[in-house]
Amino acid sequence: MKLNSLGAASLLALSLVVVSGCDQVEKSAQQVMGKASESAKQVIDDTHKAAEQALSEATQGLISPQKKDDQPQNESESTRKEA
């Protein structure tokens, strides 16, 4: 009887360790995916910026990038004057 209860307790403890390990792996995977997502977004933003700059240089400023809605009118005008 004592051997059965010891085996059951060991099995229960082992199960808890495995479940805890799975939770930790899931959390780590979510962190990695979050960082990968942020990195991918940054690469896309950088590529977009570089493409806009290349287009501007290729057209020698004849075509300006579309201004964003959140960009104030005065800021976009002063930027064009400086360029």
DRENFI-284454 format. One record per residue (C-alpha): x, y, z; residue in three letters; chain. Coordinates in steps of 0.05 Angstrom, whole numbers. Layout:
N
X;Y;Z;ALA;A
...
***
This chain:
83
0;0;0;MET;A
56;47;18;LYS;A
91;34;-49;LEU;A
27;51;-88;ASN;A
17;117;-52;SER;A
91;134;-62;LEU;A
85;118;-136;GLY;A
22;159;-143;ALA;A
54;218;-107;ALA;A
116;212;-152;SER;A
72;210;-214;LEU;A
33;270;-191;LEU;A
97;309;-177;ALA;A
125;290;-244;LEU;A
61;312;-278;SER;A
64;380;-244;LEU;A
136;390;-265;VAL;A
119;374;-338;VAL;A
59;421;-337;VAL;A
101;476;-307;SER;A
154;465;-359;GLY;A
101;470;-414;CYS;A
75;536;-387;ASP;A
146;564;-385;GLN;A
159;541;-457;VAL;A
94;574;-479;GLU;A
112;640;-445;LYS;A
182;638;-476;SER;A
153;624;-545;ALA;A
105;682;-538;GLN;A
162;729;-519;GLN;A
203;705;-579;VAL;A
145;714;-626;MET;A
132;784;-598;GLY;A
204;804;-609;LYS;A
204;774;-679;ALA;A
141;812;-695;SER;A
172;878;-671;GLU;A
235;864;-712;SER;A
194;849;-774;ALA;A
154;913;-766;LYS;A
218;953;-759;GLN;A
247;922;-822;VAL;A
184;938;-861;ILE;A
184;1010;-836;ASP;A
258;1018;-853;ASP;A
247;989;-922;THR;A
188;1035;-935;HIS;A
228;1095;-913;LYS;A
287;1074;-958;ALA;A
239;1063;-1017;ALA;A
209;1132;-1008;GLU;A
278;1163;-1005;GLN;A
301;1125;-1067;ALA;A
238;1147;-1105;LEU;A
249;1219;-1084;SER;A
321;1217;-1107;GLU;A
304;1182;-1172;ALA;A
251;1234;-1189;THR;A
294;1291;-1162;GLN;A
238;1314;-1117;GLY;A
185;1319;-1172;LEU;A
143;1269;-1134;ILE;A
139;1279;-1059;SER;A
116;1224;-1011;PRO;A
45;1229;-988;GLN;A
40;1266;-922;LYS;A
10;1228;-864;LYS;A
-55;1251;-833;ASP;A
-22;1260;-765;ASP;A
33;1305;-794;GLN;A
18;1380;-786;PRO;A
14;1422;-849;GLN;A
70;1470;-827;ASN;A
118;1413;-814;GLU;A
110;1384;-883;SER;A
119;1452;-916;GLU;A
183;1467;-877;SER;A
209;1398;-894;THR;A
199;1412;-969;ARG;A
234;1479;-965;LYS;A
295;1448;-931;GLU;A
301;1393;-983;ALA;A
***
